[in-house]
Amino acid sequence: MSRPVENPDYAAFLKRIIRAYSKRIAGGDIEALADLAGVVAELDHAIGQAVTQLRTQHGYSWADIARPLGITRQAAHQRWGGGDS
């Protein structure tokens, strides 16, 4: 039976992959720079989805969302609030 992956371990794994990918690109593959920018766009979308689900499915407030990010609740609302009040 395999051990479940914990969120901090999973985040560390993702960071290692992104760092490794950037080193590969920095090695001279300029065309892959667009792919790396696509990773940024995908990550930004994933953060937005996570925020939406934390708010709608789990009832977290904007202050709750902002705290682990080290930003104000107003900044969190501006970034991810959309039409939300």
KABELDA-V567304 format. One record per pair of residues at least 24 apart in sequence whose C-alpha atoms are under 7 Angstrom apart, sorted by sequence separation. I is the first residue (numbers start at 1). GAP is how many residues later the second one is. D is the distance in whole Angstrom. If there is no record, write none. Layout:
I,GAP,D  I,GAP,D
This chain:
48,32,6
